[in-house]
Amino acid sequence: MQDAFRVFARQASAVLGTAWVFVSAILVIVVWALTGHVFHYSDTWQLIINTGTTIVTFLMCS
């Protein structure tokens, strides 16, 4: 099980470390920021970006 996770984490890191994914991440953050006023900067609105960045960071650091 540990080896399977290690393989998955390395592949995820390789994919998420590309320039295209970086640009996509910037676009997601910009869209997220621009929608803040629509959702009244709610806790759920903040939780969406926090959860996404936590998952990506966890996978890249594994």
Secondary structure, DSSP 8 states (H G I E B T S, - for coil): -HHHHHHHHHHHHHHHTSHHHHHHHHHHHHHHHHTTTTTTT-HHHHHHHHHHHHHHHHHHH-
